């Protein structure tokens, strides 16, 4: 790998990444409510104009969890809509106040920004003129509303705007369907129905049409009549339209929310459609920027097709040979390895589809789609967990250069690289210890925008030109954080009980003094590596706690054992470092992490306080619960996150072994359970089961139930957020703090 000659050190103009000096100002819950985050909405084709939204937790307060899975409900998320000049850094607000907007799309010339803006309970299409600053509400056809999940696309000449619409009566129909399931006098379900009831409710959101709005004349043309539609693509020249039409026959237990679509193409001006793929079930389609070629992977083979028709053709990979009845013996290890290397995944097509980025167990390959020749240009062996990772970011205009983000797996080192298709060279553009994410490359390849932050600091927006010499800071979203005392961070490396090298993230107390041992909270979930800013972590460290986020190497069928092997080894490491007080350890997790927390305290008594937020405790009652999520809670233990690897009837012992409720008699750690009554992911009765079990066993336990709360921290009201935060701090203070800690840590959620 070579370094580009332009790399002279990546200079952030106006950005200070130095550590914040200690102050007396403590990070509190009001700060947690006000920390602003940013999302990249749309970047103009020439890279000059960036539309971004910015909001805080306070702007998302007021969710109605009673309406979870209501197809007509839009949860609050009010934000500033900013348009930023990436060359000068000048910024302006599109609206004077915070609004709820989605589906941002620049016209090809960057003169107009289209969006959906919330008005009442529905979205309306709006076009904002950059020169005048005027907002123009797009008049919808009579009897139509904009679909809340609509995609907006401009035609190549900017004359038309494509948008998904629905009949106005759809809202009443969908609301009534939701009411029947939640408030009906009688609710009847039957196995004779092809879809689970809540799958059927969810699928109502697929109902929409596709229409084109002519900006100059105000004329509407319906391109696709109302049907169950998936994603669509418009060719760059505006001539053709490709879309997915739903053809799902019944609930799919193999994929959460699984669908089976037909892929069709038609003239963008309207007319008959033709079928390109009869079924996209299990496929992830990727498209060339010109909208004329698509690729997908199936059984390890990468297929390439085009909208001109004809069958998609293989360009990489090979199917394993069919079993030989005359030679039933197992393939040798060498044969298995060879077959594994021939399994490819399609990652990204070049702008015109002449090159394809693909991956296999060896790394990243560039495939010439005409000759099918391929080049392994980045080695990322699947078995090497410590090898750096590269992810595609985007192409330049000609498709001759591919940009890739870089992240080390052994140190905090991230950056950006480029691959030149012609020279087959990888060049490092920059690499340092800052956190980079959300890269977006302009269509002409002249500008890359992204978010960046120092460790344990909120992110801001930056832009860099194709010269890659210096990045321009575009936002300063959280100046108030400069006045707050935040802890330092450290990447912690340790060996789990099986000798596997793992990483965790240690957040030091804000007032850390070397040589002093601190009460330490272990926040468990799955994998942790980057020291990203986390408001709740900052609340804990401001109150005198060290926070450890350990990683775990999971083994299917034994997630509980995996947590014990990984999390406790990480704890041993920070004790050996002299940071954690072994007699004042707490453990906490939310959702899957809450599940882990409850399992861990049935296996070890090391922790003196535990907090389970929205975590399951009974795998059997949970298995077919949460009907509003469809098959999610069935799929999780069988095939995905819960990692049991079997159905309840195939291996009932796995479900029993991972039900903390059955081992409640072993728990000696004081446990705080927190649930939302309207949690339709992990129902509140999971916490209730554990609470009443521990009460029966005369164990120390408390249960907090928020009647309007949902999954995780309750956000129906600000008062809920404050109460939630203070209760957790009080719990840890009662069991982990010493009298001498009172002077150095406030043990309060703050103001």
Number of C-alpha atoms within 10 A of each C-alpha: 11 10 14 16 9 13 16 12 13 16 13 16 12 10 16 10 12 8 15 16 10 15 13 9 13 25 26 23 23 16 22 24 18 17 19 20 18 21 17 19 20 21 26 23 21 16 25 18 23 24 23 20 23 18 22 19 19 20 19 18 20 15 20 18 23 16 17 20 17 22 20 21 17 19 16 15 19 21 23 22 25 20 22 21 17 25 15 11 16 11 16 14 16 20 15 9 10 17 20 20 22 21 18 22 23 25 21 18 12 19 15 20 23 25 24 27 20 19 12 8 11 16 21 20 24 19 22 19 16 15 8 8 13 13 16 12 15 15 15 16 17 8 10 15 22 22 27 24 16 24 21 21 22 22 20 17 12 18 15 23 20 22 24 25 27 23 17 14 11 19 18 11 13 18 16 15 19 22 13 14 17 14 10 12 8 9 10 9 11 9 7 7 11 14 19 20 21 19 22 16 20 19 17 18 20 20 19 26 22 23 21 26 21 16 14 8 9 14 13 17 16 18 20 21 14 17 14 18 22 18 13 19 19 24 20 19 13 19 15 19 22 23 22 23 23 20 16 18 10 15 20 18 15 14 15 18 15 16 20 19 23 20 23 20 24 20 17 19 13 16 10 10 15 15 18 21 17 14 18 18 14 15 13 13 16 18 22 21 21 16 24 22 22 21 26 24 23 18 12 21 21 24 21 24 20 19 20 12 13 11 12 17 14 18 22 26 22 18 12 15 7 6 11 8 7 6 8 8 9 9 12 9 9 9 11 13 12 12 17 17 17 19 21 26 25 27 21 25 26 24 24 18 24 15 21 28 20 23 23 21 18 18 18 24 23 23 22 18 21 10 9 13 12 18 14 16 17 19 17 20 16 12 9 10 13 15 15 18 18 21 14 18 19 24 25 19 19 12 19 15 21 22 25 22 23 22 23 17 17 17 17 18 18 23 21 22 24 22 21 15 18 8 9 13 17 21 18 21 25 22 19 14 16 19 23 23 16 14 20 22 27 23 21 14 22 18 24 23 25 21 23 19 21 20 22 22 24 22 24 22 27 24 26 21 19 12 11 21 16 18 21 20 22 25 17 13 17 15 9 11 17 15 15 21 22 29 26 18 19 16 18 21 19 20 16 23 14 10 11 12 17 24 24 25 23 24 27 27 28 25 21 19 11 8 9 10 20 26 24 32 28 23 23 24 22 17 16 18 20 23 22 18 18 14 20 14 24 29 26 28 27 30 26 25 33 29 26 28 26 28 27 26 18 18 14 17 20 16 21 25 17 21 26 19 20 26 27 17 22 27 24 15 17 21 16 12 12 14 22 25 18 20 14 21 23 26 29 23 22 22 19 19 23 27 28 31 31 32 26 24 25 20 16 14 13 18 22 20 26 28 29 27 27 29 28 33 29 22 24 14 13 19 20 14 19 18 16 19 19 24 24 23 22 23 22 16 23 22 17 16 16 22 19 23 20 17 16 18 8 10 13 14 11 20 21 16 18 26 23 27 24 15 18 20 15 15 22 20 23 20 26 22 24 29 30 25 19 22 23 19 22 28 21 26 19 20 28 18 14 24 23 15 18 21 12 10 13 10 19 15 20 18 16 17 16 19 16 19 24 26 23 20 18 28 23 19 16 18 11 17 21 20 15 19 21 16 16 20 18 15 19 26 23 11 18 22 19 11 7 8 16 13 8 12 20 16 22 21 26 18 11
